[in-house]
Amino acid sequence: MSDLYVWLRSLWLLWLVLLFAGAIAWIYWPKRRDQLERHGQIPFKDEEEP
């Protein structure tokens, strides 16, 4: 059991890189382009008057 723990612990950098790459792929997936552009324009919208 301890050998498995040591082996998994030695791969922490690989796990983090895969997680980061997966997040980037999910964020910049081509189908999400319109949604990303809409979200990027939120700070530039005028506030609505009550």
PyMOL Python script that loads the backbone (N, CA, C, O; Angstrom):
from pymol import cmd

cmd.read_pdbstr("""\
ATOM      1  N   MET A   1       0.819  -1.199   0.000  1.00  0.00           N
ATOM      2  CA  MET A   1       0.000   0.000   0.000  1.00  0.00           C
ATOM      3  C   MET A   1       0.862   1.264   0.000  1.00  0.00           C
ATOM      4  O   MET A   1       0.543   2.241  -0.677  1.00  0.00           O
ATOM      5  N   SER A   2       1.946   1.235   0.756  1.00  0.00           N
ATOM      6  CA  SER A   2       2.791   2.426   0.811  1.00  0.00           C
ATOM      7  C   SER A   2       3.500   2.666  -0.520  1.00  0.00           C
ATOM      8  O   SER A   2       3.801   3.809  -0.864  1.00  0.00           O
ATOM      9  N   ASP A   3       3.772   1.583  -1.277  1.00  0.00           N
ATOM     10  CA  ASP A   3       4.390   1.763  -2.593  1.00  0.00           C
ATOM     11  C   ASP A   3       3.458   2.512  -3.536  1.00  0.00           C
ATOM     12  O   ASP A   3       3.894   3.363  -4.310  1.00  0.00           O
ATOM     13  N   LEU A   4       2.183   2.189  -3.464  1.00  0.00           N
ATOM     14  CA  LEU A   4       1.191   2.875  -4.296  1.00  0.00           C
ATOM     15  C   LEU A   4       1.120   4.350  -3.923  1.00  0.00           C
ATOM     16  O   LEU A   4       1.053   5.211  -4.801  1.00  0.00           O
ATOM     17  N   TYR A   5       1.134   4.641  -2.649  1.00  0.00           N
ATOM     18  CA  TYR A   5       1.098   6.023  -2.179  1.00  0.00           C
ATOM     19  C   TYR A   5       2.306   6.811  -2.679  1.00  0.00           C
ATOM     20  O   TYR A   5       2.164   7.944  -3.137  1.00  0.00           O
ATOM     21  N   VAL A   6       3.477   6.221  -2.592  1.00  0.00           N
ATOM     22  CA  VAL A   6       4.699   6.885  -3.046  1.00  0.00           C
ATOM     23  C   VAL A   6       4.633   7.124  -4.554  1.00  0.00           C
ATOM     24  O   VAL A   6       5.031   8.187  -5.029  1.00  0.00           O
ATOM     25  N   TRP A   7       4.144   6.162  -5.295  1.00  0.00           N
ATOM     26  CA  TRP A   7       4.039   6.291  -6.754  1.00  0.00           C
ATOM     27  C   TRP A   7       3.055   7.395  -7.139  1.00  0.00           C
ATOM     28  O   TRP A   7       3.348   8.215  -8.009  1.00  0.00           O
ATOM     29  N   LEU A   8       1.892   7.417  -6.493  1.00  0.00           N
ATOM     30  CA  LEU A   8       0.898   8.459  -6.784  1.00  0.00           C
ATOM     31  C   LEU A   8       1.403   9.837  -6.364  1.00  0.00           C
ATOM     32  O   LEU A   8       1.144  10.832  -7.040  1.00  0.00           O
ATOM     33  N   ARG A   9       2.118   9.887  -5.254  1.00  0.00           N
ATOM     34  CA  ARG A   9       2.637  11.157  -4.785  1.00  0.00           C
ATOM     35  C   ARG A   9       3.708  11.718  -5.722  1.00  0.00           C
ATOM     36  O   ARG A   9       3.874  12.934  -5.818  1.00  0.00           O
ATOM     37  N   SER A  10       4.418  10.854  -6.397  1.00  0.00           N
ATOM     38  CA  SER A  10       5.467  11.320  -7.297  1.00  0.00           C
ATOM     39  C   SER A  10       4.891  11.889  -8.595  1.00  0.00           C
ATOM     40  O   SER A  10       5.600  12.562  -9.342  1.00  0.00           O
ATOM     41  N   LEU A  11       3.632  11.627  -8.862  1.00  0.00           N
ATOM     42  CA  LEU A  11       3.008  12.114 -10.097  1.00  0.00           C
ATOM     43  C   LEU A  11       2.157  13.362  -9.892  1.00  0.00           C
ATOM     44  O   LEU A  11       1.310  13.661 -10.733  1.00  0.00           O
ATOM     45  N   TRP A  12       2.352  14.093  -8.810  1.00  0.00           N
ATOM     46  CA  TRP A  12       1.504  15.241  -8.520  1.00  0.00           C
ATOM     47  C   TRP A  12       1.589  16.312  -9.601  1.00  0.00           C
ATOM     48  O   TRP A  12       0.584  16.945  -9.926  1.00  0.00           O
ATOM     49  N   LEU A  13       2.761  16.518 -10.151  1.00  0.00           N
ATOM     50  CA  LEU A  13       2.907  17.530 -11.195  1.00  0.00           C
ATOM     51  C   LEU A  13       2.133  17.132 -12.450  1.00  0.00           C
ATOM     52  O   LEU A  13       1.494  17.976 -13.079  1.00  0.00           O
ATOM     53  N   LEU A  14       2.186  15.875 -12.809  1.00  0.00           N
ATOM     54  CA  LEU A  14       1.424  15.398 -13.955  1.00  0.00           C
ATOM     55  C   LEU A  14      -0.068  15.590 -13.744  1.00  0.00           C
ATOM     56  O   LEU A  14      -0.774  16.004 -14.663  1.00  0.00           O
ATOM     57  N   TRP A  15      -0.562  15.291 -12.533  1.00  0.00           N
ATOM     58  CA  TRP A  15      -1.988  15.477 -12.251  1.00  0.00           C
ATOM     59  C   TRP A  15      -2.368  16.949 -12.401  1.00  0.00           C
ATOM     60  O   TRP A  15      -3.404  17.263 -12.986  1.00  0.00           O
ATOM     61  N   LEU A  16      -1.546  17.844 -11.882  1.00  0.00           N
ATOM     62  CA  LEU A  16      -1.859  19.270 -11.967  1.00  0.00           C
ATOM     63  C   LEU A  16      -1.834  19.780 -13.404  1.00  0.00           C
ATOM     64  O   LEU A  16      -2.675  20.593 -13.788  1.00  0.00           O
ATOM     65  N   VAL A  17      -0.881  19.312 -14.194  1.00  0.00           N
ATOM     66  CA  VAL A  17      -0.794  19.733 -15.592  1.00  0.00           C
ATOM     67  C   VAL A  17      -2.013  19.239 -16.364  1.00  0.00           C
ATOM     68  O   VAL A  17      -2.582  19.980 -17.166  1.00  0.00           O
ATOM     69  N   LEU A  18      -2.413  18.002 -16.127  1.00  0.00           N
ATOM     70  CA  LEU A  18      -3.599  17.467 -16.799  1.00  0.00           C
ATOM     71  C   LEU A  18      -4.860  18.214 -16.387  1.00  0.00           C
ATOM     72  O   LEU A  18      -5.722  18.480 -17.225  1.00  0.00           O
ATOM     73  N   LEU A  19      -4.975  18.549 -15.125  1.00  0.00           N
ATOM     74  CA  LEU A  19      -6.122  19.316 -14.660  1.00  0.00           C
ATOM     75  C   LEU A  19      -6.146  20.698 -15.298  1.00  0.00           C
ATOM     76  O   LEU A  19      -7.197  21.163 -15.739  1.00  0.00           O
ATOM     77  N   PHE A  20      -5.001  21.347 -15.347  1.00  0.00           N
ATOM     78  CA  PHE A  20      -4.914  22.674 -15.963  1.00  0.00           C
ATOM     79  C   PHE A  20      -5.246  22.611 -17.453  1.00  0.00           C
ATOM     80  O   PHE A  20      -5.996  23.449 -17.954  1.00  0.00           O
ATOM     81  N   ALA A  21      -4.698  21.631 -18.160  1.00  0.00           N
ATOM     82  CA  ALA A  21      -4.971  21.489 -19.591  1.00  0.00           C
ATOM     83  C   ALA A  21      -6.449  21.196 -19.835  1.00  0.00           C
ATOM     84  O   ALA A  21      -7.033  21.707 -20.791  1.00  0.00           O
ATOM     85  N   GLY A  22      -7.047  20.387 -18.987  1.00  0.00           N
ATOM     86  CA  GLY A  22      -8.478  20.103 -19.122  1.00  0.00           C
ATOM     87  C   GLY A  22      -9.330  21.339 -18.907  1.00  0.00           C
ATOM     88  O   GLY A  22     -10.304  21.556 -19.629  1.00  0.00           O
ATOM     89  N   ALA A  23      -8.974  22.148 -17.925  1.00  0.00           N
ATOM     90  CA  ALA A  23      -9.722  23.380 -17.670  1.00  0.00           C
ATOM     91  C   ALA A  23      -9.586  24.349 -18.833  1.00  0.00           C
ATOM     92  O   ALA A  23     -10.571  24.963 -19.243  1.00  0.00           O
ATOM     93  N   ILE A  24      -8.392  24.494 -19.365  1.00  0.00           N
ATOM     94  CA  ILE A  24      -8.180  25.394 -20.507  1.00  0.00           C
ATOM     95  C   ILE A  24      -8.950  24.903 -21.731  1.00  0.00           C
ATOM     96  O   ILE A  24      -9.565  25.703 -22.436  1.00  0.00           O
ATOM     97  N   ALA A  25      -8.923  23.610 -21.984  1.00  0.00           N
ATOM     98  CA  ALA A  25      -9.665  23.047 -23.121  1.00  0.00           C
ATOM     99  C   ALA A  25     -11.159  23.277 -22.953  1.00  0.00           C
ATOM    100  O   ALA A  25     -11.843  23.607 -23.922  1.00  0.00           O
ATOM    101  N   TRP A  26     -11.678  23.108 -21.742  1.00  0.00           N
ATOM    102  CA  TRP A  26     -13.104  23.305 -21.501  1.00  0.00           C
ATOM    103  C   TRP A  26     -13.483  24.778 -21.682  1.00  0.00           C
ATOM    104  O   TRP A  26     -14.531  25.084 -22.251  1.00  0.00           O
ATOM    105  N   ILE A  27     -12.646  25.671 -21.207  1.00  0.00           N
ATOM    106  CA  ILE A  27     -12.944  27.101 -21.289  1.00  0.00           C
ATOM    107  C   ILE A  27     -12.923  27.589 -22.735  1.00  0.00           C
ATOM    108  O   ILE A  27     -13.811  28.332 -23.152  1.00  0.00           O
ATOM    109  N   TYR A  28     -11.921  27.178 -23.494  1.00  0.00           N
ATOM    110  CA  TYR A  28     -11.753  27.696 -24.851  1.00  0.00           C
ATOM    111  C   TYR A  28     -12.317  26.775 -25.923  1.00  0.00           C
ATOM    112  O   TYR A  28     -11.936  26.893 -27.088  1.00  0.00           O
ATOM    113  N   TRP A  29     -13.207  25.866 -25.565  1.00  0.00           N
ATOM    114  CA  TRP A  29     -13.836  24.993 -26.553  1.00  0.00           C
ATOM    115  C   TRP A  29     -14.597  25.861 -27.547  1.00  0.00           C
ATOM    116  O   TRP A  29     -15.252  26.816 -27.130  1.00  0.00           O
ATOM    117  N   PRO A  30     -14.537  25.566 -28.858  1.00  0.00           N
ATOM    118  CA  PRO A  30     -15.153  26.436 -29.865  1.00  0.00           C
ATOM    119  C   PRO A  30     -16.647  26.719 -29.644  1.00  0.00           C
ATOM    120  O   PRO A  30     -17.109  27.809 -29.982  1.00  0.00           O
ATOM    121  N   LYS A  31     -17.392  25.799 -29.103  1.00  0.00           N
ATOM    122  CA  LYS A  31     -18.821  26.033 -28.878  1.00  0.00           C
ATOM    123  C   LYS A  31     -19.061  27.097 -27.817  1.00  0.00           C
ATOM    124  O   LYS A  31     -20.140  27.690 -27.775  1.00  0.00           O
ATOM    125  N   ARG A  32     -18.088  27.348 -26.968  1.00  0.00           N
ATOM    126  CA  ARG A  32     -18.249  28.304 -25.882  1.00  0.00           C
ATOM    127  C   ARG A  32     -17.815  29.719 -26.264  1.00  0.00           C
ATOM    128  O   ARG A  32     -17.865  30.620 -25.426  1.00  0.00           O
ATOM    129  N   ARG A  33     -17.396  29.930 -27.497  1.00  0.00           N
ATOM    130  CA  ARG A  33     -16.866  31.234 -27.910  1.00  0.00           C
ATOM    131  C   ARG A  33     -17.885  32.362 -27.706  1.00  0.00           C
ATOM    132  O   ARG A  33     -17.536  33.414 -27.171  1.00  0.00           O
ATOM    133  N   ASP A  34     -19.140  32.154 -28.126  1.00  0.00           N
ATOM    134  CA  ASP A  34     -20.151  33.204 -27.972  1.00  0.00           C
ATOM    135  C   ASP A  34     -20.380  33.536 -26.499  1.00  0.00           C
ATOM    136  O   ASP A  34     -20.494  34.705 -26.130  1.00  0.00           O
ATOM    137  N   GLN A  35     -20.447  32.519 -25.675  1.00  0.00           N
ATOM    138  CA  GLN A  35     -20.654  32.741 -24.249  1.00  0.00           C
ATOM    139  C   GLN A  35     -19.476  33.497 -23.641  1.00  0.00           C
ATOM    140  O   GLN A  35     -19.674  34.391 -22.819  1.00  0.00           O
ATOM    141  N   LEU A  36     -18.257  33.150 -24.036  1.00  0.00           N
ATOM    142  CA  LEU A  36     -17.080  33.858 -23.522  1.00  0.00           C
ATOM    143  C   LEU A  36     -17.083  35.323 -23.951  1.00  0.00           C
ATOM    144  O   LEU A  36     -16.722  36.201 -23.167  1.00  0.00           O
ATOM    145  N   GLU A  37     -17.486  35.588 -25.180  1.00  0.00           N
ATOM    146  CA  GLU A  37     -17.535  36.972 -25.649  1.00  0.00           C
ATOM    147  C   GLU A  37     -18.595  37.768 -24.901  1.00  0.00           C
ATOM    148  O   GLU A  37     -18.371  38.932 -24.570  1.00  0.00           O
ATOM    149  N   ARG A  38     -19.753  37.155 -24.627  1.00  0.00           N
ATOM    150  CA  ARG A  38     -20.790  37.844 -23.856  1.00  0.00           C
ATOM    151  C   ARG A  38     -20.307  38.140 -22.437  1.00  0.00           C
ATOM    152  O   ARG A  38     -20.537  39.231 -21.914  1.00  0.00           O
ATOM    153  N   HIS A  39     -19.644  37.176 -21.823  1.00  0.00           N
ATOM    154  CA  HIS A  39     -19.138  37.384 -20.469  1.00  0.00           C
ATOM    155  C   HIS A  39     -18.042  38.441 -20.454  1.00  0.00           C
ATOM    156  O   HIS A  39     -17.927  39.194 -19.487  1.00  0.00           O
ATOM    157  N   GLY A  40     -17.243  38.512 -21.497  1.00  0.00           N
ATOM    158  CA  GLY A  40     -16.180  39.502 -21.567  1.00  0.00           C
ATOM    159  C   GLY A  40     -16.697  40.919 -21.719  1.00  0.00           C
ATOM    160  O   GLY A  40     -15.994  41.872 -21.382  1.00  0.00           O
ATOM    161  N   GLN A  41     -17.916  41.075 -22.220  1.00  0.00           N
ATOM    162  CA  GLN A  41     -18.502  42.400 -22.423  1.00  0.00           C
ATOM    163  C   GLN A  41     -19.253  42.921 -21.205  1.00  0.00           C
ATOM    164  O   GLN A  41     -19.697  44.069 -21.208  1.00  0.00           O
ATOM    165  N   ILE A  42     -19.405  42.113 -20.172  1.00  0.00           N
ATOM    166  CA  ILE A  42     -20.169  42.522 -18.988  1.00  0.00           C
ATOM    167  C   ILE A  42     -19.624  43.812 -18.365  1.00  0.00           C
ATOM    168  O   ILE A  42     -20.429  44.683 -18.033  1.00  0.00           O
ATOM    169  N   PRO A  43     -18.315  43.989 -18.185  1.00  0.00           N
ATOM    170  CA  PRO A  43     -17.839  45.232 -17.556  1.00  0.00           C
ATOM    171  C   PRO A  43     -18.108  46.480 -18.394  1.00  0.00           C
ATOM    172  O   PRO A  43     -18.109  47.587 -17.853  1.00  0.00           O
ATOM    173  N   PHE A  44     -18.332  46.333 -19.682  1.00  0.00           N
ATOM    174  CA  PHE A  44     -18.513  47.488 -20.556  1.00  0.00           C
ATOM    175  C   PHE A  44     -19.974  47.867 -20.748  1.00  0.00           C
ATOM    176  O   PHE A  44     -20.263  48.874 -21.394  1.00  0.00           O
ATOM    177  N   LYS A  45     -20.900  47.088 -20.207  1.00  0.00           N
ATOM    178  CA  LYS A  45     -22.321  47.407 -20.330  1.00  0.00           C
ATOM    179  C   LYS A  45     -22.652  48.567 -19.411  1.00  0.00           C
ATOM    180  O   LYS A  45     -22.123  48.679 -18.306  1.00  0.00           O
ATOM    181  N   ASP A  46     -23.535  49.425 -19.890  1.00  0.00           N
ATOM    182  CA  ASP A  46     -24.008  50.530 -19.046  1.00  0.00           C
ATOM    183  C   ASP A  46     -24.942  49.973 -17.981  1.00  0.00           C
ATOM    184  O   ASP A  46     -25.708  49.040 -18.220  1.00  0.00           O
ATOM    185  N   GLU A  47     -24.855  50.565 -16.822  1.00  0.00           N
ATOM    186  CA  GLU A  47     -25.773  50.149 -15.760  1.00  0.00           C
ATOM    187  C   GLU A  47     -27.159  50.681 -16.093  1.00  0.00           C
ATOM    188  O   GLU A  47     -27.322  51.815 -16.544  1.00  0.00           O
ATOM    189  N   GLU A  48     -28.144  49.836 -15.859  1.00  0.00           N
ATOM    190  CA  GLU A  48     -29.516  50.245 -16.146  1.00  0.00           C
ATOM    191  C   GLU A  48     -30.010  51.190 -15.056  1.00  0.00           C
ATOM    192  O   GLU A  48     -29.704  51.006 -13.878  1.00  0.00           O
ATOM    193  N   GLU A  49     -30.775  52.199 -15.456  1.00  0.00           N
ATOM    194  CA  GLU A  49     -31.362  53.137 -14.514  1.00  0.00           C
ATOM    195  C   GLU A  49     -32.579  52.471 -13.888  1.00  0.00           C
ATOM    196  O   GLU A  49     -33.347  51.815 -14.591  1.00  0.00           O
ATOM    197  N   PRO A  50     -32.772  52.629 -12.559  1.00  0.00           N
ATOM    198  CA  PRO A  50     -33.964  52.014 -11.922  1.00  0.00           C
ATOM    199  C   PRO A  50     -35.252  52.708 -12.270  1.00  0.00           C
ATOM    200  O   PRO A  50     -36.318  52.299 -11.809  1.00  0.00           O
TER     201      PRO A  50
END
""", "prot")
cmd.dss("prot")
cmd.show_as("cartoon", "prot")
cmd.util.cbc("prot")
cmd.orient("prot")
